[in-house]
């Protein structure tokens, strides 16, 4: 009887500890893509595509980034926002200017 009671108490204790653990945060990664001679990016959450961005976000038209490094910089900004819980991870023109990714 004591063994059964101890087993039940242990089961409840393990369940309570497991229930209190926070859910694992997704692992965000990016992949630079090419689109009509320009660059864009895809963002993945645990290897599942979350964002497909072939053009410069927040700008009119569908033109991508002229430089690969610019797409990388913005992809990293978007991941930073996702990690902070910002959803949707909107990119503002001011942020693009601060990253110096807008080229005339």
Secondary structure, 3 states (H helix, E strand, C coil): CHHHHHHHHHHHHHHHHHHHCCCCCCCEEEEEEEECCEEEEEEEECCEEEEEECCCCCCCCCCCECCHHHHHHHHHHHHHHHHCCCCCCCCCHHHHHHCCCCCC
